[in-house]
Amino acid sequence: MEPNRRDFLKVAGATAGVTMLPGSFLSTPVASAQAHLAIPIAESPWDQVPAILAKIVPPTFPSARFDITAYGAVGDGKTKNTEAFRKAIEACTKAGGGHVVVPKGSFLTGAITLLSNVNLVVSEGATIKFSTDPKDYPLVFTRWQGIECMNFSSFIYARKAENIAITGPGLIDGQGPSGPWFDYDGKRQPDWEQLQKWAVDNRPVTERKFGLGHYLKPNMITLYECRNILVEGVRLRNSAMWNVHPVLCSNVTIRDIFVYSRGGMVDGCDPEASQYVHITGCRFDCGDDGIAIKAGRDIDGRRVGVASENIVIENCSFEGRWGALTVGSEMSGGVRNVFFQDCTVKKGSSYKPFHVLYIKTNKRRGGTVENIHARRIKATDVDREAIMVTLNYSLTGPGYGPIVNPKVQNITADGFTVNGVKKTAVTLDGLAESHIRNVAISNSTFTNVTTAKPSIRNADGTTFTNVTINGKKV
């Protein structure tokens, strides 16, 4: 990454965390083409949302169209079209931008690399079907579970691009279960431990090489150090790992997508170390977290030191397991100013949700999670805790890196209506060395909860206002 880019993002993150005097303004620079708008500090944190959304403006594109069949693509589901995608995308960006169109048909391909000013349009009746051959995914600069490295390209990848989009209504099929990727889950531990050790040793990222012969599987879509992004209308199915993964990005809109995934580590959407993100109108039916907000892992996440912040999630539905909205566990660069509203969480065709709001970290992460706000959430059939905040999340691996206790503070949940919770409505599980601070639950009803009493450990300043569990006021 260029020094000025990373330094810029660090400044943005630091500025957003400053508490201002009444009547003053919070002005956070963002790498986007839009005019900068100051976000006023208000009495209610929700008053910040309109100003945040005003700074998130989807990119637009010239009308020019570049049909991939004009560059040799064949939609028979068997012919490999990697070169046709590359040629069409390069022609589009060289012409000043436009729409790279995937017409009706099934188009098999290896990795697709997006370039600036390109909208990849997956038309009605079109399927982009990704190869199951690992040789079709070259090494790129990326992150794997929050640590920077050189690894397989994601199925769709971009780095340092501006004004990019992936739009529907067609299908993007990763063919994850048909490839070797899920077999990698049982083989990855030596590579994963090596990556963690290299991070502790501060080995240069370009020397942390994996890919062929190794077992760190690729994501579906990774957009790295990009700005002005739109992912809209597409259906994503059968990823090998995380589905939509913007990293070190700004001005991101993800709307009206449907993600279906099964297996392990197949989250729906993972904004990481990214700012000004709007996720709206989406449906997530996933074998792992629906939305998981991340910011790097342990010593490497702190080295990069860029937070995820100013994120609005609304009008989405969640039918998968683990957390509907999750923060962590890779959050070492910090997560702040997240707004989660008007969503539904329910049992899907395969899974019950484990948690509605799930914040997870541990004593290696460091970093701060703060100003996480959720309201008007309806949920049913929760298989564990409805609201779960833990600083004792799994410590995997042989113990690489120092103990650096995280901070978690300033969390609100208002207007929750939850029917059916297998464990507790609210569990706060802090550390003796680092208490959870200032959690406020209000105007909420939890029914059919197995254990009515909230579980509160190593947490200060917790309040319940107009909250009932199994008909009794807390």
C-alpha positions in Angstrom: 0.0 0.0 0.0 1.2 3.5 -0.7 2.2 5.3 2.6 -0.1 8.3 1.9 -3.1 5.9 1.6 -2.5 4.1 4.8 -1.6 7.3 6.7 -4.7 8.9 5.4 -6.9 6.1 6.6 -5.2 6.2 10.0 -6.0 9.9 10.3 -9.6 9.2 9.4 -9.9 6.6 12.0 -8.3 8.7 14.7 -10.5 11.7 14.0 -13.7 9.7 14.1 -12.9 8.5 17.7 -12.5 11.9 19.2 -15.1 13.2 21.6 -16.1 16.7 20.7 -17.6 19.5 22.7 -21.3 20.3 22.3 -22.0 22.3 19.2 -18.7 21.3 17.5 -18.4 18.9 14.5 -16.8 15.7 13.7 -15.2 15.9 10.3 -13.6 12.7 9.0 -11.8 12.8 5.7 -12.8 10.0 3.4 -11.1 8.8 0.2 -14.1 9.4 -2.2 -15.0 11.7 -5.0 -17.9 13.2 -3.0 -17.7 16.5 -1.1 -16.8 16.1 2.5 -19.6 16.6 5.0 -19.1 17.2 8.7 -21.1 14.8 10.9 -22.5 16.7 13.9 -22.3 15.2 17.4 -25.9 14.8 18.5 -27.7 13.8 21.7 -28.8 10.5 20.1 -26.2 8.5 18.2 -28.9 7.8 15.6 -28.9 11.5 14.6 -25.6 10.8 12.9 -27.1 8.4 10.4 -28.4 10.9 7.8 -25.0 12.6 7.6 -23.2 9.3 7.2 -25.6 8.2 4.5 -25.1 11.5 2.7 -21.5 10.7 2.3 -22.1 7.3 0.7 -22.8 7.9 -3.0 -22.8 4.9 -5.4 -20.6 5.3 -8.5 -22.1 5.9 -11.9 -20.8 4.8 -15.3 -20.7 5.8 -18.9 -23.3 4.1 -21.1 -20.8 2.2 -23.2 -21.3 -1.6 -23.1 -18.8 -4.3 -23.6 -20.4 -7.7 -24.1 -18.0 -10.5 -23.1 -19.2 -12.6 -26.1 -17.6 -10.0 -28.3 -14.3 -10.9 -26.7 -14.6 -14.6 -27.3 -16.8 -15.8 -24.3 -19.0 -18.8 -24.8 -21.9 -19.4 -22.4 -22.0 -23.2 -22.5 -20.9 -23.7 -18.9 -17.9 -25.7 -20.1 -15.6 -23.3 -22.0 -13.3 -21.4 -19.8 -13.7 -17.7 -20.4 -11.0 -16.1 -18.2 -9.3 -14.4 -21.1 -12.6 -13.0 -22.5 -13.4 -11.4 -19.1 -9.9 -9.9 -18.9 -10.1 -8.5 -22.4 -13.5 -7.0 -22.0 -12.6 -5.4 -18.6 -9.4 -4.0 -20.0 -11.2 -2.6 -23.1 -13.8 -1.0 -20.9 -11.4 0.8 -18.5 -9.2 1.9 -21.4 -12.3 3.5 -23.1 -13.0 5.5 -20.0 -15.4 3.1 -18.3 -18.8 1.6 -18.8 -20.6 -1.8 -18.4 -19.0 -5.2 -19.0 -22.0 -7.3 -19.7 -22.4 -11.0 -19.0 -25.4 -12.0 -21.2 -27.8 -14.9 -20.7 -25.9 -18.2 -20.5 -23.5 -20.0 -18.1 -19.9 -18.6 -18.3 -17.2 -20.7 -16.7 -14.1 -18.7 -15.6 -11.1 -18.4 -13.4 -10.4 -15.3 -11.3 -11.8 -12.0 -12.6 -9.9 -8.8 -11.8 -12.0 -5.6 -11.9 -10.4 -2.3 -12.9 -11.4 1.3 -12.4 -14.6 2.6 -13.9 -16.0 -0.8 -14.7 -19.5 -2.1 -13.8 -19.6 -5.9 -14.2 -23.3 -6.5 -15.1 -24.6 -10.1 -14.6 -27.8 -10.0 -16.7 -31.0 -11.8 -16.1 -30.5 -15.5 -16.9 -26.7 -15.1 -16.8 -24.5 -17.2 -14.5 -20.8 -16.5 -13.8 -19.6 -20.0 -12.8 -16.1 -20.2 -11.2 -13.6 -22.8 -11.9 -12.8 -25.5 -9.3 -9.2 -25.6 -10.4 -6.9 -23.8 -7.9 -4.5 -23.0 -10.8 -7.0 -20.5 -12.0 -6.5 -18.2 -9.0 -3.1 -16.5 -9.1 -1.3 -15.0 -6.1 -2.6 -11.5 -5.1 -2.0 -9.1 -2.2 -4.9 -9.9 0.2 -5.9 -10.7 3.8 -6.7 -14.1 5.2 -8.7 -14.0 8.4 -7.4 -10.5 9.1 -3.7 -11.0 8.3 -2.1 -9.6 5.2 -0.5 -12.1 2.8 0.0 -13.2 -0.8 -2.7 -15.9 -1.5 -5.1 -17.2 -4.0 -7.0 -14.4 -5.8 -10.6 -14.2 -4.7 -13.0 -15.3 -7.5 -13.6 -11.6 -8.2 -10.8 -9.3 -7.1 -9.8 -5.6 -7.4 -7.0 -3.6 -5.8 -6.6 0.2 -5.8 -9.5 0.7 -8.1 -12.0 3.5 -8.2 -15.6 3.5 -9.3 -16.3 -0.2 -9.6 -19.5 -2.2 -9.4 -21.0 -5.7 -9.6 -24.7 -5.5 -10.5 -27.4 -8.1 -11.2 -29.9 -9.6 -11.4 -27.9 -12.7 -12.5 -26.1 -15.4 -10.5 -22.5 -15.6 -9.3 -21.8 -19.3 -8.5 -18.6 -20.1 -6.7 -19.1 -23.8 -7.0 -17.5 -24.1 -3.5 -18.8 -27.6 -2.6 -17.8 -28.9 -6.1 -14.2 -27.8 -5.7 -11.3 -28.7 -3.4 -11.9 -25.8 -1.1 -13.8 -27.4 1.8 -11.2 -30.2 1.9 -8.7 -27.4 2.7 -10.4 -26.8 6.0 -8.9 -29.9 7.5 -5.5 -29.2 6.0 -5.0 -25.5 6.6 -3.7 -25.5 10.2 0.1 -25.5 9.4 -0.4 -22.7 6.9 -2.6 -20.7 9.3 0.0 -21.1 12.1 2.8 -20.1 9.7 0.9 -16.9 8.7 0.3 -15.9 12.3 4.0 -16.5 13.1 5.1 -14.4 10.1 2.9 -11.6 11.3 4.5 -11.7 14.7 8.0 -11.8 13.1 7.0 -8.8 10.9 7.9 -10.7 7.8 7.2 -8.5 4.7 3.8 -9.2 3.4 5.1 -9.9 -0.1 7.1 -12.8 1.4 4.1 -14.4 3.1 3.3 -16.6 0.1 0.6 -19.3 0.0 -1.6 -20.2 -2.9 -0.9 -23.4 -4.8 0.4 -26.2 -2.6 -1.1 -24.5 0.5 -4.6 -24.6 2.0 -5.9 -21.1 2.7 -9.0 -21.0 0.6 -10.1 -17.9 -1.3 -13.1 -15.5 -0.8 -15.8 -15.0 -3.4 -15.3 -11.2 -3.8 -12.5 -9.1 -2.3 -12.1 -5.4 -3.1 -8.8 -4.2 -1.6 -7.9 -0.6 -1.1 -10.8 0.5 -3.4 -13.2 3.4 -3.3 -16.6 4.2 -4.7 -18.1 0.7 -4.8 -21.5 -0.7 -5.6 -22.6 -4.3 -5.3 -26.3 -4.5 -6.2 -28.9 -7.0 -7.2 -26.7 -10.0 -7.7 -27.3 -13.5 -6.3 -24.2 -15.1 -4.8 -24.2 -18.8 -4.2 -21.7 -21.5 -3.1 -18.7 -19.5 -2.0 -15.6 -21.2 -0.8 -15.1 -18.6 2.0 -16.4 -15.1 2.8 -18.7 -13.7 0.1 -18.4 -9.9 -0.1 -15.2 -8.6 1.5 -14.3 -4.9 1.1 -10.9 -4.3 2.8 -9.4 -0.8 3.3 -12.3 0.6 1.2 -14.4 3.7 1.4 -17.8 4.8 0.0 -19.3 1.3 -0.3 -22.9 0.5 -1.1 -24.1 -3.1 -0.9 -27.8 -3.4 -1.6 -30.5 -5.9 -2.6 -28.2 -8.9 -2.9 -29.0 -12.4 -1.9 -26.3 -14.6 -0.5 -26.7 -18.3 -0.1 -23.8 -20.3 1.4 -23.2 -23.6 3.2 -20.1 -24.9 4.9 -17.5 -23.3 7.2 -16.2 -19.7 7.0 -18.8 -18.7 4.5 -20.0 -15.3 5.9 -22.3 -13.2 3.8 -20.6 -9.8 4.0 -17.4 -8.8 5.8 -16.5 -5.1 5.6 -12.9 -4.9 7.0 -11.0 -1.8 7.9 -13.4 0.1 5.7 -15.3 3.4 6.2 -18.7 4.7 5.0 -20.4 1.5 4.2 -24.2 1.1 3.5 -25.7 -2.4 3.5 -29.4 -2.3 2.8 -32.2 -4.5 1.5 -30.1 -7.7 1.5 -31.0 -11.3 2.3 -28.4 -13.6 3.9 -28.9 -17.3 4.2 -25.5 -18.4 5.2 -23.7 -21.2 7.0 -21.8 -18.6 9.0 -22.2 -15.0 10.1 -24.6 -12.9 8.0 -22.6 -9.6 8.3 -19.3 -9.7 10.2 -17.5 -6.3 10.6 -13.8 -6.8 10.9 -10.6 -4.7 11.2 -7.6 -7.0 11.1 -6.3 -9.6 13.5 -3.9 -9.3 16.4 -0.4 -7.8 15.8 -0.9 -7.5 12.1 -4.3 -5.7 12.5 -2.7 -3.3 14.9 0.3 -2.8 12.5 -2.1 -1.7 9.7 -4.1 0.2 12.3 -7.2 1.1 10.2 -10.7 1.0 11.8 -14.0 0.0 10.3 -16.4 2.9 11.0 -19.5 4.8 9.9 -21.4 1.7 8.8 -25.2 1.6 8.4 -27.0 -1.7 8.0 -30.8 -1.6 7.5 -33.8 -3.5 6.0 -31.9 -6.8 5.7 -33.1 -10.3 6.5 -30.9 -13.0 8.1 -31.7 -16.8 7.9 -28.3 -18.3 8.6 -26.5 -19.4 11.7 -23.9 -17.7 14.0 -24.5 -14.0 14.2 -26.8 -11.9 12.1 -24.8 -8.8 12.9 -21.3 -9.8 14.2 -18.4 -7.5 15.1 -15.1 -9.4 15.2 -13.4 -11.5 16.1 -10.8 -9.8 13.9 -11.2 -6.2 15.1 -7.7 -5.2 16.1 -7.7 -2.0 14.1 -10.9 -0.9 15.8 -14.6 -0.8 15.0 -16.8 2.2 15.8 -20.0 3.9 14.7 -22.0 1.0 13.5 -25.8 1.3 13.1 -28.0 -1.7 12.6 -31.8 -1.1 12.2 -35.1 -2.5 10.9 -33.9 -6.0 10.2 -35.4 -9.5 10.7 -33.6 -12.6 12.0 -35.2 -16.0 11.7 -34.8 -19.7 11.2 -34.1 -20.5 7.6 -34.3 -23.7 5.6 -31.2 -25.2 7.3 -30.3 -23.2 10.4 -31.4 -21.4 13.4 -29.5 -18.2 14.2 -27.1 -18.5 17.1 -27.2 -14.7 17.9 -28.9 -11.6 16.8 -26.1 -9.2 17.9 -22.8 -10.8 18.4 -19.6 -9.0 19.5 -16.6 -11.3 19.9 -12.9 -10.7 20.7 -10.2 -11.9 23.0 -7.1 -10.9 24.9 -4.8 -11.1 21.8 -6.8 -8.7 19.7 -6.2 -5.3 21.3 -8.2 -2.5 19.6 -11.5 -0.9 20.6 -15.1 -1.7 19.7 -17.3 1.2 20.5 -20.5 2.9 19.5 -22.4 -0.1 18.2 -26.1 0.7 18.0 -29.0 -1.6 17.0 -32.8 -0.8 17.0 -36.1 -2.2 15.8 -34.9 -5.7 15.3 -37.3 -8.7 15.1 -36.0 -12.2 15.7 -37.3 -15.7 16.3 -35.9 -19.1 17.2 -32.5 -17.9 18.4 -30.4 -21.0 19.2 -28.0 -19.5 21.7 -27.9 -15.9 23.2 -29.9 -13.1 21.5 -27.3 -10.4 22.4 -23.9 -11.8 23.1 -20.8 -9.7 23.9 -17.7 -11.7 24.8 -14.1 -10.8 25.3 -13.3 -14.5 25.8 -13.7 -15.7 22.2 -11.7 -18.7 21.1 -7.9 -18.3 21.3 -6.8 -20.5 18.4 -3.3 -21.5 17.4 -0.3 -22.0 19.6 -0.3 -18.6 21.2 1.4 -16.3 18.7 1.7 -12.7 19.7 1.5 -10.8 23.0 -1.5 -10.4 25.3 -3.2 -7.1 24.4 -6.6 -6.7 26.0 -9.3 -5.2 23.8 -11.8 -2.5 24.9 -15.5 -2.9 24.2 -17.9 0.0 25.2 -20.9 2.0 24.3 -23.4 -0.5 22.9 -27.1 0.1 22.6 -30.0 -2.2 21.7 -33.4 -0.6 21.5 -36.8 -2.0 20.3 -35.8 -5.6 20.1 -38.6 -8.1 19.7 -37.3 -11.6 20.2 -39.4 -14.8 20.5 -37.6 -18.0 21.4 -34.1 -18.0 22.9 -32.4 -21.2 23.8 -30.0 -19.7 26.3 -30.1 -16.1 27.6 -31.5 -12.9 26.1 -28.4 -11.0 27.1 -24.9 -12.2 28.0 -22.0 -9.9 28.6 -18.8 -11.7 29.2 -15.9 -9.3 29.9 -12.4 -9.8 31.1 -11.2 -9.1 34.6 -8.5 -7.0 33.1 -10.9 -5.2 30.6 -14.6 -4.8 31.6 -17.3 -4.3 29.0 -18.6 -0.8 29.6 -21.9 1.0 29.0 -24.3 -1.4 27.5 -27.8 -0.1 27.3 -30.8 -2.3 26.5 -34.2 -0.5 26.2 -37.8 -0.9 25.0 -37.3 -4.5 24.2 -39.3 -7.8 24.7 -37.8 -11.2 24.9 -40.2 -14.2 25.2 -39.8 -17.9 25.5 -36.3 -17.5 26.8 -34.8 -20.6 28.5 -32.8 -18.7 31.1 -34.6 -15.5 32.0 -31.8 -13.9 34.0 -29.2 -12.0 31.9 -25.7 -13.2 32.4 -23.4 -10.3 33.3 -19.8 -10.8 34.1 -17.0 -8.2 34.2 -19.3 -5.5 32.8 -19.8 -1.9 34.1 -22.6 0.6 33.5 -25.1 -2.0 32.1 -28.7 -0.7 32.0 -32.1 -2.2 31.2 -34.9 0.3 30.6 -38.4 -0.9 29.8 -37.2 -4.4 29.1 -39.2 -7.6 29.8 -38.0 -11.2 29.6 -40.7 -13.9 29.7 -43.2 -11.3 30.7 -41.2 -10.0 33.7 -39.5 -6.6 33.8 -35.7 -6.7 34.1 
